[in-house]
Amino acid sequence: MHCARIRTALSARLDGEQLPPGVTDHRLDAHLSGCADCRQWQARARELAADLGRAAVAAEGDTASAEALLAHLRSRSTSG
């Protein structure tokens, strides 16, 4: 299975969405066990999701802090 399809499925899994047709949790896990690039992508996606969650909490009361965090996240997403 191609990494692009796996990454789409990993994103769906992370968001609690249904996996794309033809992709199972077993196939995802099997691919991840043999693909360091996809494991790294998954780790970065989890990290980004956690960062976005913190940004949402910060935005509830302090707009300046939320904007600073979002700017930091944008710089991280374009740097690697």
mmJSON file of the N, C-alpha and C atoms, coordinates in Angstrom:
{"data_MODEL":{"atom_site":{
"group_PDB":["ATOM","ATOM","ATOM","ATOM","ATOM","ATOM","ATOM","ATOM","ATOM","ATOM","ATOM","ATOM","ATOM","ATOM","ATOM","ATOM","ATOM","ATOM","ATOM","ATOM","ATOM","ATOM","ATOM","ATOM","ATOM","ATOM","ATOM","ATOM","ATOM","ATOM","ATOM","ATOM","ATOM","ATOM","ATOM","ATOM","ATOM","ATOM","ATOM","ATOM","ATOM","ATOM","ATOM","ATOM","ATOM","ATOM","ATOM","ATOM","ATOM","ATOM","ATOM","ATOM","ATOM","ATOM","ATOM","ATOM","ATOM","ATOM","ATOM","ATOM","ATOM","ATOM","ATOM","ATOM","ATOM","ATOM","ATOM","ATOM","ATOM","ATOM","ATOM","ATOM","ATOM","ATOM","ATOM","ATOM","ATOM","ATOM","ATOM","ATOM","ATOM","ATOM","ATOM","ATOM","ATOM","ATOM","ATOM","ATOM","ATOM","ATOM","ATOM","ATOM","ATOM","ATOM","ATOM","ATOM","ATOM","ATOM","ATOM","ATOM","ATOM","ATOM","ATOM","ATOM","ATOM","ATOM","ATOM","ATOM","ATOM","ATOM","ATOM","ATOM","ATOM","ATOM","ATOM","ATOM","ATOM","ATOM","ATOM","ATOM","ATOM","ATOM","ATOM","ATOM","ATOM","ATOM","ATOM","ATOM","ATOM","ATOM","ATOM","ATOM","ATOM","ATOM","ATOM","ATOM","ATOM","ATOM","ATOM","ATOM","ATOM","ATOM","ATOM","ATOM","ATOM","ATOM","ATOM","ATOM","ATOM","ATOM","ATOM","ATOM","ATOM","ATOM","ATOM","ATOM","ATOM","ATOM","ATOM","ATOM","ATOM","ATOM","ATOM","ATOM","ATOM","ATOM","ATOM","ATOM","ATOM","ATOM","ATOM","ATOM","ATOM","ATOM","ATOM","ATOM","ATOM","ATOM","ATOM","ATOM","ATOM","ATOM","ATOM","ATOM","ATOM","ATOM","ATOM","ATOM","ATOM","ATOM","ATOM","ATOM","ATOM","ATOM","ATOM","ATOM","ATOM","ATOM","ATOM","ATOM","ATOM","ATOM","ATOM","ATOM","ATOM","ATOM","ATOM","ATOM","ATOM","ATOM","ATOM","ATOM","ATOM","ATOM","ATOM","ATOM","ATOM","ATOM","ATOM","ATOM","ATOM","ATOM","ATOM","ATOM","ATOM","ATOM","ATOM","ATOM","ATOM","ATOM","ATOM","ATOM","ATOM","ATOM","ATOM","ATOM","ATOM","ATOM","ATOM","ATOM"],
"id":[1,2,3,4,5,6,7,8,9,10,11,12,13,14,15,16,17,18,19,20,21,22,23,24,25,26,27,28,29,30,31,32,33,34,35,36,37,38,39,40,41,42,43,44,45,46,47,48,49,50,51,52,53,54,55,56,57,58,59,60,61,62,63,64,65,66,67,68,69,70,71,72,73,74,75,76,77,78,79,80,81,82,83,84,85,86,87,88,89,90,91,92,93,94,95,96,97,98,99,100,101,102,103,104,105,106,107,108,109,110,111,112,113,114,115,116,117,118,119,120,121,122,123,124,125,126,127,128,129,130,131,132,133,134,135,136,137,138,139,140,141,142,143,144,145,146,147,148,149,150,151,152,153,154,155,156,157,158,159,160,161,162,163,164,165,166,167,168,169,170,171,172,173,174,175,176,177,178,179,180,181,182,183,184,185,186,187,188,189,190,191,192,193,194,195,196,197,198,199,200,201,202,203,204,205,206,207,208,209,210,211,212,213,214,215,216,217,218,219,220,221,222,223,224,225,226,227,228,229,230,231,232,233,234,235,236,237,238,239,240],
"type_symbol":["N","C","C","N","C","C","N","C","C","N","C","C","N","C","C","N","C","C","N","C","C","N","C","C","N","C","C","N","C","C","N","C","C","N","C","C","N","C","C","N","C","C","N","C","C","N","C","C","N","C","C","N","C","C","N","C","C","N","C","C","N","C","C","N","C","C","N","C","C","N","C","C","N","C","C","N","C","C","N","C","C","N","C","C","N","C","C","N","C","C","N","C","C","N","C","C","N","C","C","N","C","C","N","C","C","N","C","C","N","C","C","N","C","C","N","C","C","N","C","C","N","C","C","N","C","C","N","C","C","N","C","C","N","C","C","N","C","C","N","C","C","N","C","C","N","C","C","N","C","C","N","C","C","N","C","C","N","C","C","N","C","C","N","C","C","N","C","C","N","C","C","N","C","C","N","C","C","N","C","C","N","C","C","N","C","C","N","C","C","N","C","C","N","C","C","N","C","C","N","C","C","N","C","C","N","C","C","N","C","C","N","C","C","N","C","C","N","C","C","N","C","C","N","C","C","N","C","C","N","C","C","N","C","C","N","C","C","N","C","C"],
"label_atom_id":["N","CA","C","N","CA","C","N","CA","C","N","CA","C","N","CA","C","N","CA","C","N","CA","C","N","CA","C","N","CA","C","N","CA","C","N","CA","C","N","CA","C","N","CA","C","N","CA","C","N","CA","C","N","CA","C","N","CA","C","N","CA","C","N","CA","C","N","CA","C","N","CA","C","N","CA","C","N","CA","C","N","CA","C","N","CA","C","N","CA","C","N","CA","C","N","CA","C","N","CA","C","N","CA","C","N","CA","C","N","CA","C","N","CA","C","N","CA","C","N","CA","C","N","CA","C","N","CA","C","N","CA","C","N","CA","C","N","CA","C","N","CA","C","N","CA","C","N","CA","C","N","CA","C","N","CA","C","N","CA","C","N","CA","C","N","CA","C","N","CA","C","N","CA","C","N","CA","C","N","CA","C","N","CA","C","N","CA","C","N","CA","C","N","CA","C","N","CA","C","N","CA","C","N","CA","C","N","CA","C","N","CA","C","N","CA","C","N","CA","C","N","CA","C","N","CA","C","N","CA","C","N","CA","C","N","CA","C","N","CA","C","N","CA","C","N","CA","C","N","CA","C","N","CA","C","N","CA","C","N","CA","C","N","CA","C","N","CA","C","N","CA","C","N","CA","C","N","CA","C"],
"label_alt_id":[null,null,null,null,null,null,null,null,null,null,null,null,null,null,null,null,null,null,null,null,null,null,null,null,null,null,null,null,null,null,null,null,null,null,null,null,null,null,null,null,null,null,null,null,null,null,null,null,null,null,null,null,null,null,null,null,null,null,null,null,null,null,null,null,null,null,null,null,null,null,null,null,null,null,null,null,null,null,null,null,null,null,null,null,null,null,null,null,null,null,null,null,null,null,null,null,null,null,null,null,null,null,null,null,null,null,null,null,null,null,null,null,null,null,null,null,null,null,null,null,null,null,null,null,null,null,null,null,null,null,null,null,null,null,null,null,null,null,null,null,null,null,null,null,null,null,null,null,null,null,null,null,null,null,null,null,null,null,null,null,null,null,null,null,null,null,null,null,null,null,null,null,null,null,null,null,null,null,null,null,null,null,null,null,null,null,null,null,null,null,null,null,null,null,null,null,null,null,null,null,null,null,null,null,null,null,null,null,null,null,null,null,null,null,null,null,null,null,null,null,null,null,null,null,null,null,null,null,null,null,null,null,null,null,null,null,null,null,null,null],
"label_comp_id":["MET","MET","MET","HIS","HIS","HIS","CYS","CYS","CYS","ALA","ALA","ALA","ARG","ARG","ARG","ILE","ILE","ILE","ARG","ARG","ARG","THR","THR","THR","ALA","ALA","ALA","LEU","LEU","LEU","SER","SER","SER","ALA","ALA","ALA","ARG","ARG","ARG","LEU","LEU","LEU","ASP","ASP","ASP","GLY","GLY","GLY","GLU","GLU","GLU","GLN","GLN","GLN","LEU","LEU","LEU","PRO","PRO","PRO","PRO","PRO","PRO","GLY","GLY","GLY","VAL","VAL","VAL","THR","THR","THR","ASP","ASP","ASP","HIS","HIS","HIS","ARG","ARG","ARG","LEU","LEU","LEU","ASP","ASP","ASP","ALA","ALA","ALA","HIS","HIS","HIS","LEU","LEU","LEU","SER","SER","SER","GLY","GLY","GLY","CYS","CYS","CYS","ALA","ALA","ALA","ASP","ASP","ASP","CYS","CYS","CYS","ARG","ARG","ARG","GLN","GLN","GLN","TRP","TRP","TRP","GLN","GLN","GLN","ALA","ALA","ALA","ARG","ARG","ARG","ALA","ALA","ALA","ARG","ARG","ARG","GLU","GLU","GLU","LEU","LEU","LEU","ALA","ALA","ALA","ALA","ALA","ALA","ASP","ASP","ASP","LEU","LEU","LEU","GLY","GLY","GLY","ARG","ARG","ARG","ALA","ALA","ALA","ALA","ALA","ALA","VAL","VAL","VAL","ALA","ALA","ALA","ALA","ALA","ALA","GLU","GLU","GLU","GLY","GLY","GLY","ASP","ASP","ASP","THR","THR","THR","ALA","ALA","ALA","SER","SER","SER","ALA","ALA","ALA","GLU","GLU","GLU","ALA","ALA","ALA","LEU","LEU","LEU","LEU","LEU","LEU","ALA","ALA","ALA","HIS","HIS","HIS","LEU","LEU","LEU","ARG","ARG","ARG","SER","SER","SER","ARG","ARG","ARG","SER","SER","SER","THR","THR","THR","SER","SER","SER","GLY","GLY","GLY"],
"label_asym_id":["A","A","A","A","A","A","A","A","A","A","A","A","A","A","A","A","A","A","A","A","A","A","A","A","A","A","A","A","A","A","A","A","A","A","A","A","A","A","A","A","A","A","A","A","A","A","A","A","A","A","A","A","A","A","A","A","A","A","A","A","A","A","A","A","A","A","A","A","A","A","A","A","A","A","A","A","A","A","A","A","A","A","A","A","A","A","A","A","A","A","A","A","A","A","A","A","A","A","A","A","A","A","A","A","A","A","A","A","A","A","A","A","A","A","A","A","A","A","A","A","A","A","A","A","A","A","A","A","A","A","A","A","A","A","A","A","A","A","A","A","A","A","A","A","A","A","A","A","A","A","A","A","A","A","A","A","A","A","A","A","A","A","A","A","A","A","A","A","A","A","A","A","A","A","A","A","A","A","A","A","A","A","A","A","A","A","A","A","A","A","A","A","A","A","A","A","A","A","A","A","A","A","A","A","A","A","A","A","A","A","A","A","A","A","A","A","A","A","A","A","A","A","A","A","A","A","A","A","A","A","A","A","A","A","A","A","A","A","A","A"],
"label_entity_id":["1","1","1","1","1","1","1","1","1","1","1","1","1","1","1","1","1","1","1","1","1","1","1","1","1","1","1","1","1","1","1","1","1","1","1","1","1","1","1","1","1","1","1","1","1","1","1","1","1","1","1","1","1","1","1","1","1","1","1","1","1","1","1","1","1","1","1","1","1","1","1","1","1","1","1","1","1","1","1","1","1","1","1","1","1","1","1","1","1","1","1","1","1","1","1","1","1","1","1","1","1","1","1","1","1","1","1","1","1","1","1","1","1","1","1","1","1","1","1","1","1","1","1","1","1","1","1","1","1","1","1","1","1","1","1","1","1","1","1","1","1","1","1","1","1","1","1","1","1","1","1","1","1","1","1","1","1","1","1","1","1","1","1","1","1","1","1","1","1","1","1","1","1","1","1","1","1","1","1","1","1","1","1","1","1","1","1","1","1","1","1","1","1","1","1","1","1","1","1","1","1","1","1","1","1","1","1","1","1","1","1","1","1","1","1","1","1","1","1","1","1","1","1","1","1","1","1","1","1","1","1","1","1","1","1","1","1","1","1","1"],
"label_seq_id":[1,1,1,2,2,2,3,3,3,4,4,4,5,5,5,6,6,6,7,7,7,8,8,8,9,9,9,10,10,10,11,11,11,12,12,12,13,13,13,14,14,14,15,15,15,16,16,16,17,17,17,18,18,18,19,19,19,20,20,20,21,21,21,22,22,22,23,23,23,24,24,24,25,25,25,26,26,26,27,27,27,28,28,28,29,29,29,30,30,30,31,31,31,32,32,32,33,33,33,34,34,34,35,35,35,36,36,36,37,37,37,38,38,38,39,39,39,40,40,40,41,41,41,42,42,42,43,43,43,44,44,44,45,45,45,46,46,46,47,47,47,48,48,48,49,49,49,50,50,50,51,51,51,52,52,52,53,53,53,54,54,54,55,55,55,56,56,56,57,57,57,58,58,58,59,59,59,60,60,60,61,61,61,62,62,62,63,63,63,64,64,64,65,65,65,66,66,66,67,67,67,68,68,68,69,69,69,70,70,70,71,71,71,72,72,72,73,73,73,74,74,74,75,75,75,76,76,76,77,77,77,78,78,78,79,79,79,80,80,80],
"pdbx_PDB_ins_code":[null,null,null,null,null,null,null,null,null,null,null,null,null,null,null,null,null,null,null,null,null,null,null,null,null,null,null,null,null,null,null,null,null,null,null,null,null,null,null,null,null,null,null,null,null,null,null,null,null,null,null,null,null,null,null,null,null,null,null,null,null,null,null,null,null,null,null,null,null,null,null,null,null,null,null,null,null,null,null,null,null,null,null,null,null,null,null,null,null,null,null,null,null,null,null,null,null,null,null,null,null,null,null,null,null,null,null,null,null,null,null,null,null,null,null,null,null,null,null,null,null,null,null,null,null,null,null,null,null,null,null,null,null,null,null,null,null,null,null,null,null,null,null,null,null,null,null,null,null,null,null,null,null,null,null,null,null,null,null,null,null,null,null,null,null,null,null,null,null,null,null,null,null,null,null,null,null,null,null,null,null,null,null,null,null,null,null,null,null,null,null,null,null,null,null,null,null,null,null,null,null,null,null,null,null,null,null,null,null,null,null,null,null,null,null,null,null,null,null,null,null,null,null,null,null,null,null,null,null,null,null,null,null,null,null,null,null,null,null,null],
"Cartn_x":[0.858,0.0,0.9,0.525,1.322,1.222,2.326,2.387,1.33,1.036,0.039,-1.324,-1.686,-2.973,-2.946,-1.828,-1.673,-1.802,-1.179,-1.218,-2.619,-3.36,-4.763,-5.541,-5.294,-5.972,-5.533,-4.252,-3.77,-4.422,-4.585,-5.25,-6.693,-7.37,-8.751,-8.797,-7.886,-7.84,-7.607,-6.683,-6.368,-7.57,-8.351,-9.525,-10.771,-10.647,-11.799,-12.786,-12.313,-13.173,-13.068,-13.986,-13.968,-12.766,-12.126,-10.999,-11.493,-10.64,-11.025,-11.352,-12.166,-12.512,-11.257,-11.259,-10.145,-8.995,-9.078,-8.013,-8.556,-7.814,-8.2,-7.139,-7.504,-6.523,-5.333,-5.617,-4.542,-3.566,-4.092,-3.22,-2.41,-3.043,-2.314,-1.157,-1.457,-0.432,0.684,0.327,1.337,2.248,1.667,2.477,3.394,2.836,3.635,4.81,4.617,5.705,6.902,6.675,7.771,8.147,7.526,7.778,8.11,9.378,9.827,9.296,9.187,8.688,7.245,6.411,5.013,4.9,5.768,5.769,6.134,7.11,7.501,6.36,5.701,4.573,3.469,3.175,2.139,2.511,3.75,4.188,4.026,4.408,4.256,2.787,1.945,0.511,-0.095,0.299,-0.197,0.263,1.518,2.079,1.32,1.061,0.34,-1.083,-1.744,-3.1,-3.106,-2.114,-2.021,-1.767,-0.879,-0.593,-1.843,-2.599,-3.825,-4.854,-4.906,-5.8,-5.429,-4.132,-3.678,-3.996,-3.867,-4.176,-5.651,-6.504,-7.943,-8.276,-7.647,-7.875,-7.367,-6.194,-5.619,-6.475,-7.089,-7.886,-9.143,-9.566,-10.776,-10.636,-9.439,-9.31,-8.25,-7.263,-6.129,-5.791,-6.346,-6.171,-4.714,-3.972,-2.569,-1.75,-1.955,-1.226,-1.613,-2.876,-3.332,-2.707,-2.657,-2.044,-0.559,0.127,1.55,1.762,0.92,1.035,0.747,-0.278,-0.591,0.54,1.162,2.303,3.448,3.678,4.72,4.401,3.159,2.759,2.928,2.575,2.74,4.208,5.086,6.512,7.035,6.542,6.966,6.47,5.25,4.69,5.361,5.937,6.617,8.109,8.64,10.076,10.475,9.536,9.975,8.944],
"Cartn_y":[-1.177,0.0,1.235,2.243,3.454,4.323,4.999,5.838,6.942,7.521,8.6,8.088,6.905,6.321,6.0,5.512,5.213,6.49,7.552,8.808,9.405,9.246,9.679,8.88,7.584,6.731,7.061,7.346,7.717,9.006,9.946,11.202,10.944,10.084,9.734,9.068,8.154,7.46,8.461,9.367,10.373,11.258,11.563,12.425,11.662,10.347,9.545,9.311,9.454,9.26,7.822,7.469,6.146,6.043,4.882,4.66,4.587,4.959,4.861,3.412,3.231,1.876,1.059,-0.175,-1.072,-0.973,-0.056,0.099,-0.354,-1.227,-1.704,-1.284,-1.337,-1.045,-1.994,-3.254,-4.241,-3.85,-3.435,-3.036,-1.794,-0.848,0.348,-0.035,-0.838,-1.227,-2.028,-2.884,-3.662,-2.744,-1.75,-0.809,-0.02,0.456,1.246,0.455,-0.829,-1.636,-1.71,-1.502,-1.582,-0.279,0.829,2.097,3.21,3.497,4.533,5.906,6.182,7.493,7.714,6.704,6.844,6.896,6.179,6.283,7.7,8.288,9.667,10.629,10.414,11.265,11.182,9.967,9.779,10.509,10.423,11.102,12.611,13.15,14.595,14.997,14.17,14.476,14.481,13.53,13.497,14.729,15.094,16.277,17.533,17.654,18.813,18.866,17.724,17.686,18.134,17.702,18.118,19.619,20.126,21.565,22.367,21.882,22.58,22.561,21.476,21.409,22.446,22.601,23.623,25.013,25.222,26.534,26.865,25.872,26.105,26.505,25.854,26.196,27.602,27.928,29.258,30.339,30.04,31.039,31.428,30.593,30.9,32.171,32.48,33.64,34.633,34.202,35.073,35.011,35.931,35.932,36.105,36.946,37.18,35.904,35.175,33.924,32.887,32.83,31.883,32.202,33.477,33.872,33.532,33.735,33.406,31.904,31.101,29.656,29.208,29.763,29.402,29.79,30.945,31.354,30.359,29.922,28.926,27.617,27.184,25.951,26.067,27.222,27.422,27.311,27.901,27.853,26.423,25.64,24.246,23.406,23.667,22.837,23.105,24.274,24.577,24.29,24.028,23.811,22.348,21.447,20.061,19.164],
"Cartn_z":[0.0,0.0,0.0,-0.766,-0.895,0.353,0.65,1.851,1.836,0.685,0.63,1.102,0.694,1.118,2.616,3.085,4.512,5.327,4.877,5.63,5.657,4.578,4.576,5.621,5.667,6.642,8.069,8.26,9.593,10.071,9.162,9.505,9.924,9.185,9.538,10.908,11.144,12.437,13.57,13.378,14.394,14.697,13.667,13.831,14.267,14.439,14.845,13.72,12.488,11.324,10.823,9.944,9.327,8.391,8.393,7.492,6.05,5.093,3.684,3.307,2.287,1.837,1.526,1.96,1.684,2.665,3.607,4.598,5.95,6.596,7.923,8.934,10.2,11.246,11.139,10.839,10.707,9.592,8.451,7.334,7.685,8.381,8.816,9.729,10.727,11.689,11.026,10.08,9.363,8.556,7.9,7.13,8.061,9.164,10.106,10.664,10.865,11.424,10.482,9.193,8.24,7.572,7.957,7.261,8.264,8.396,9.335,8.949,7.652,7.217,7.671,7.556,7.983,9.502,10.206,11.67,12.095,11.416,11.723,11.38,10.25,9.857,10.908,11.376,12.387,13.684,14.085,15.311,15.177,14.021,13.795,13.758,13.165,13.105,14.504,15.327,16.715,17.485,17.274,17.926,17.505,16.223,15.706,16.261,16.334,16.879,18.341,19.092,20.497,20.593,19.74,19.724,19.372,18.409,18.023,19.147,19.877,21.028,22.073,22.316,23.266,22.75,21.442,20.865,21.035,20.881,21.035,22.466,23.43,24.835,25.111,24.591,24.809,24.174,23.056,22.337,23.101,24.012,24.77,25.591,26.072,26.938,26.534,25.782,25.492,24.005,23.264,21.813,21.408,22.095,21.738,21.892,22.973,23.171,22.127,21.803,20.788,19.438,19.086,17.812,17.795,18.904,18.98,18.814,19.461,19.331,17.907,17.293,15.905,14.962,15.179,14.35,14.511,15.735,15.989,15.265,15.333,14.655,13.149,12.606,11.155,10.77,11.566,11.238,11.329,12.283,12.414,11.259,10.8,9.731,8.398,8.21,6.947,7.013,8.207,8.333,8.234,8.189,8.171,7.711],
"occupancy":[1.0,1.0,1.0,1.0,1.0,1.0,1.0,1.0,1.0,1.0,1.0,1.0,1.0,1.0,1.0,1.0,1.0,1.0,1.0,1.0,1.0,1.0,1.0,1.0,1.0,1.0,1.0,1.0,1.0,1.0,1.0,1.0,1.0,1.0,1.0,1.0,1.0,1.0,1.0,1.0,1.0,1.0,1.0,1.0,1.0,1.0,1.0,1.0,1.0,1.0,1.0,1.0,1.0,1.0,1.0,1.0,1.0,1.0,1.0,1.0,1.0,1.0,1.0,1.0,1.0,1.0,1.0,1.0,1.0,1.0,1.0,1.0,1.0,1.0,1.0,1.0,1.0,1.0,1.0,1.0,1.0,1.0,1.0,1.0,1.0,1.0,1.0,1.0,1.0,1.0,1.0,1.0,1.0,1.0,1.0,1.0,1.0,1.0,1.0,1.0,1.0,1.0,1.0,1.0,1.0,1.0,1.0,1.0,1.0,1.0,1.0,1.0,1.0,1.0,1.0,1.0,1.0,1.0,1.0,1.0,1.0,1.0,1.0,1.0,1.0,1.0,1.0,1.0,1.0,1.0,1.0,1.0,1.0,1.0,1.0,1.0,1.0,1.0,1.0,1.0,1.0,1.0,1.0,1.0,1.0,1.0,1.0,1.0,1.0,1.0,1.0,1.0,1.0,1.0,1.0,1.0,1.0,1.0,1.0,1.0,1.0,1.0,1.0,1.0,1.0,1.0,1.0,1.0,1.0,1.0,1.0,1.0,1.0,1.0,1.0,1.0,1.0,1.0,1.0,1.0,1.0,1.0,1.0,1.0,1.0,1.0,1.0,1.0,1.0,1.0,1.0,1.0,1.0,1.0,1.0,1.0,1.0,1.0,1.0,1.0,1.0,1.0,1.0,1.0,1.0,1.0,1.0,1.0,1.0,1.0,1.0,1.0,1.0,1.0,1.0,1.0,1.0,1.0,1.0,1.0,1.0,1.0,1.0,1.0,1.0,1.0,1.0,1.0,1.0,1.0,1.0,1.0,1.0,1.0,1.0,1.0,1.0,1.0,1.0,1.0],
"B_iso_or_equiv":[0.0,0.0,0.0,0.0,0.0,0.0,0.0,0.0,0.0,0.0,0.0,0.0,0.0,0.0,0.0,0.0,0.0,0.0,0.0,0.0,0.0,0.0,0.0,0.0,0.0,0.0,0.0,0.0,0.0,0.0,0.0,0.0,0.0,0.0,0.0,0.0,0.0,0.0,0.0,0.0,0.0,0.0,0.0,0.0,0.0,0.0,0.0,0.0,0.0,0.0,0.0,0.0,0.0,0.0,0.0,0.0,0.0,0.0,0.0,0.0,0.0,0.0,0.0,0.0,0.0,0.0,0.0,0.0,0.0,0.0,0.0,0.0,0.0,0.0,0.0,0.0,0.0,0.0,0.0,0.0,0.0,0.0,0.0,0.0,0.0,0.0,0.0,0.0,0.0,0.0,0.0,0.0,0.0,0.0,0.0,0.0,0.0,0.0,0.0,0.0,0.0,0.0,0.0,0.0,0.0,0.0,0.0,0.0,0.0,0.0,0.0,0.0,0.0,0.0,0.0,0.0,0.0,0.0,0.0,0.0,0.0,0.0,0.0,0.0,0.0,0.0,0.0,0.0,0.0,0.0,0.0,0.0,0.0,0.0,0.0,0.0,0.0,0.0,0.0,0.0,0.0,0.0,0.0,0.0,0.0,0.0,0.0,0.0,0.0,0.0,0.0,0.0,0.0,0.0,0.0,0.0,0.0,0.0,0.0,0.0,0.0,0.0,0.0,0.0,0.0,0.0,0.0,0.0,0.0,0.0,0.0,0.0,0.0,0.0,0.0,0.0,0.0,0.0,0.0,0.0,0.0,0.0,0.0,0.0,0.0,0.0,0.0,0.0,0.0,0.0,0.0,0.0,0.0,0.0,0.0,0.0,0.0,0.0,0.0,0.0,0.0,0.0,0.0,0.0,0.0,0.0,0.0,0.0,0.0,0.0,0.0,0.0,0.0,0.0,0.0,0.0,0.0,0.0,0.0,0.0,0.0,0.0,0.0,0.0,0.0,0.0,0.0,0.0,0.0,0.0,0.0,0.0,0.0,0.0,0.0,0.0,0.0,0.0,0.0,0.0],
"pdbx_formal_charge":[null,null,null,null,null,null,null,null,null,null,null,null,null,null,null,null,null,null,null,null,null,null,null,null,null,null,null,null,null,null,null,null,null,null,null,null,null,null,null,null,null,null,null,null,null,null,null,null,null,null,null,null,null,null,null,null,null,null,null,null,null,null,null,null,null,null,null,null,null,null,null,null,null,null,null,null,null,null,null,null,null,null,null,null,null,null,null,null,null,null,null,null,null,null,null,null,null,null,null,null,null,null,null,null,null,null,null,null,null,null,null,null,null,null,null,null,null,null,null,null,null,null,null,null,null,null,null,null,null,null,null,null,null,null,null,null,null,null,null,null,null,null,null,null,null,null,null,null,null,null,null,null,null,null,null,null,null,null,null,null,null,null,null,null,null,null,null,null,null,null,null,null,null,null,null,null,null,null,null,null,null,null,null,null,null,null,null,null,null,null,null,null,null,null,null,null,null,null,null,null,null,null,null,null,null,null,null,null,null,null,null,null,null,null,null,null,null,null,null,null,null,null,null,null,null,null,null,null,null,null,null,null,null,null,null,null,null,null,null,null],
"auth_seq_id":[1,1,1,2,2,2,3,3,3,4,4,4,5,5,5,6,6,6,7,7,7,8,8,8,9,9,9,10,10,10,11,11,11,12,12,12,13,13,13,14,14,14,15,15,15,16,16,16,17,17,17,18,18,18,19,19,19,20,20,20,21,21,21,22,22,22,23,23,23,24,24,24,25,25,25,26,26,26,27,27,27,28,28,28,29,29,29,30,30,30,31,31,31,32,32,32,33,33,33,34,34,34,35,35,35,36,36,36,37,37,37,38,38,38,39,39,39,40,40,40,41,41,41,42,42,42,43,43,43,44,44,44,45,45,45,46,46,46,47,47,47,48,48,48,49,49,49,50,50,50,51,51,51,52,52,52,53,53,53,54,54,54,55,55,55,56,56,56,57,57,57,58,58,58,59,59,59,60,60,60,61,61,61,62,62,62,63,63,63,64,64,64,65,65,65,66,66,66,67,67,67,68,68,68,69,69,69,70,70,70,71,71,71,72,72,72,73,73,73,74,74,74,75,75,75,76,76,76,77,77,77,78,78,78,79,79,79,80,80,80],
"auth_comp_id":["MET","MET","MET","HIS","HIS","HIS","CYS","CYS","CYS","ALA","ALA","ALA","ARG","ARG","ARG","ILE","ILE","ILE","ARG","ARG","ARG","THR","THR","THR","ALA","ALA","ALA","LEU","LEU","LEU","SER","SER","SER","ALA","ALA","ALA","ARG","ARG","ARG","LEU","LEU","LEU","ASP","ASP","ASP","GLY","GLY","GLY","GLU","GLU","GLU","GLN","GLN","GLN","LEU","LEU","LEU","PRO","PRO","PRO","PRO","PRO","PRO","GLY","GLY","GLY","VAL","VAL","VAL","THR","THR","THR","ASP","ASP","ASP","HIS","HIS","HIS","ARG","ARG","ARG","LEU","LEU","LEU","ASP","ASP","ASP","ALA","ALA","ALA","HIS","HIS","HIS","LEU","LEU","LEU","SER","SER","SER","GLY","GLY","GLY","CYS","CYS","CYS","ALA","ALA","ALA","ASP","ASP","ASP","CYS","CYS","CYS","ARG","ARG","ARG","GLN","GLN","GLN","TRP","TRP","TRP","GLN","GLN","GLN","ALA","ALA","ALA","ARG","ARG","ARG","ALA","ALA","ALA","ARG","ARG","ARG","GLU","GLU","GLU","LEU","LEU","LEU","ALA","ALA","ALA","ALA","ALA","ALA","ASP","ASP","ASP","LEU","LEU","LEU","GLY","GLY","GLY","ARG","ARG","ARG","ALA","ALA","ALA","ALA","ALA","ALA","VAL","VAL","VAL","ALA","ALA","ALA","ALA","ALA","ALA","GLU","GLU","GLU","GLY","GLY","GLY","ASP","ASP","ASP","THR","THR","THR","ALA","ALA","ALA","SER","SER","SER","ALA","ALA","ALA","GLU","GLU","GLU","ALA","ALA","ALA","LEU","LEU","LEU","LEU","LEU","LEU","ALA","ALA","ALA","HIS","HIS","HIS","LEU","LEU","LEU","ARG","ARG","ARG","SER","SER","SER","ARG","ARG","ARG","SER","SER","SER","THR","THR","THR","SER","SER","SER","GLY","GLY","GLY"],
"auth_asym_id":["A","A","A","A","A","A","A","A","A","A","A","A","A","A","A","A","A","A","A","A","A","A","A","A","A","A","A","A","A","A","A","A","A","A","A","A","A","A","A","A","A","A","A","A","A","A","A","A","A","A","A","A","A","A","A","A","A","A","A","A","A","A","A","A","A","A","A","A","A","A","A","A","A","A","A","A","A","A","A","A","A","A","A","A","A","A","A","A","A","A","A","A","A","A","A","A","A","A","A","A","A","A","A","A","A","A","A","A","A","A","A","A","A","A","A","A","A","A","A","A","A","A","A","A","A","A","A","A","A","A","A","A","A","A","A","A","A","A","A","A","A","A","A","A","A","A","A","A","A","A","A","A","A","A","A","A","A","A","A","A","A","A","A","A","A","A","A","A","A","A","A","A","A","A","A","A","A","A","A","A","A","A","A","A","A","A","A","A","A","A","A","A","A","A","A","A","A","A","A","A","A","A","A","A","A","A","A","A","A","A","A","A","A","A","A","A","A","A","A","A","A","A","A","A","A","A","A","A","A","A","A","A","A","A","A","A","A","A","A","A"],
"auth_atom_id":["N","CA","C","N","CA","C","N","CA","C","N","CA","C","N","CA","C","N","CA","C","N","CA","C","N","CA","C","N","CA","C","N","CA","C","N","CA","C","N","CA","C","N","CA","C","N","CA","C","N","CA","C","N","CA","C","N","CA","C","N","CA","C","N","CA","C","N","CA","C","N","CA","C","N","CA","C","N","CA","C","N","CA","C","N","CA","C","N","CA","C","N","CA","C","N","CA","C","N","CA","C","N","CA","C","N","CA","C","N","CA","C","N","CA","C","N","CA","C","N","CA","C","N","CA","C","N","CA","C","N","CA","C","N","CA","C","N","CA","C","N","CA","C","N","CA","C","N","CA","C","N","CA","C","N","CA","C","N","CA","C","N","CA","C","N","CA","C","N","CA","C","N","CA","C","N","CA","C","N","CA","C","N","CA","C","N","CA","C","N","CA","C","N","CA","C","N","CA","C","N","CA","C","N","CA","C","N","CA","C","N","CA","C","N","CA","C","N","CA","C","N","CA","C","N","CA","C","N","CA","C","N","CA","C","N","CA","C","N","CA","C","N","CA","C","N","CA","C","N","CA","C","N","CA","C","N","CA","C","N","CA","C","N","CA","C","N","CA","C","N","CA","C","N","CA","C","N","CA","C"],
"pdbx_PDB_model_num":[1,1,1,1,1,1,1,1,1,1,1,1,1,1,1,1,1,1,1,1,1,1,1,1,1,1,1,1,1,1,1,1,1,1,1,1,1,1,1,1,1,1,1,1,1,1,1,1,1,1,1,1,1,1,1,1,1,1,1,1,1,1,1,1,1,1,1,1,1,1,1,1,1,1,1,1,1,1,1,1,1,1,1,1,1,1,1,1,1,1,1,1,1,1,1,1,1,1,1,1,1,1,1,1,1,1,1,1,1,1,1,1,1,1,1,1,1,1,1,1,1,1,1,1,1,1,1,1,1,1,1,1,1,1,1,1,1,1,1,1,1,1,1,1,1,1,1,1,1,1,1,1,1,1,1,1,1,1,1,1,1,1,1,1,1,1,1,1,1,1,1,1,1,1,1,1,1,1,1,1,1,1,1,1,1,1,1,1,1,1,1,1,1,1,1,1,1,1,1,1,1,1,1,1,1,1,1,1,1,1,1,1,1,1,1,1,1,1,1,1,1,1,1,1,1,1,1,1,1,1,1,1,1,1,1,1,1,1,1,1]
}}}
